């Protein structure tokens, strides 16, 4: 007799995660914040670190199927001492956490956070003259 009884609704209910507030992880020595530029596949991505370098980042196995990373996300990477062009993804920040990091001064002012409106991108306003 099978042990996994329930059906489709039971497994769906188990997957839904409630939005819990988690502790904000700040960078330490040997770590850097980065923005995801391009997903390469196979657990790899190109990240633009805020120290001015673009690195090939490898997603850790613990994050692989649990945390979905998209283009434009803010991540925390661990730098490698022996390879400057490569880094390991340690943590992914959600947009609310990224805004808090920017407000604390951890991220530079030019960092683009998802869901934040830029002053440079004004809405196109048309003026119609009376004919």
Steps between C-alpha positions, in 0.01 A plus 500: 500500500647841407605735777443824308125546527323825430511608143554814303359752748706372788829538312395844375427618853837376620687701234345840572735697716385778726693824485711491813741772595851362509819643642689729261838352406772763450824448313817402682863495396542302179140561391341752264155607383418443134217543250410209271571598140448177309401143583730256322341169600647206686494689831712787367436868444680822420494749786600866499661552839481844657879516524501559123581149375286250309539146627381151408291390799419141588176428688558282807335162516289598802345784298467311172137379504380697803568862404414626152735770376396732218673770301524826697496339846739616771719216633782455748805324355803351668821601323767244426857575607655294223266602212401865476266447205279246682275517807247285685140610562435495874164675537223659294329813631133563434407854382401617850833390647687665212323831571601474867862434396492808277350712779772383742769598250621146435408527130612803297245764400513400133391141581173409330258317726200319354175687558672833560426795272797689357501880474667475159214299352224759477168401355446628151267795528326636192378855481220568260443856384152623437425502129 
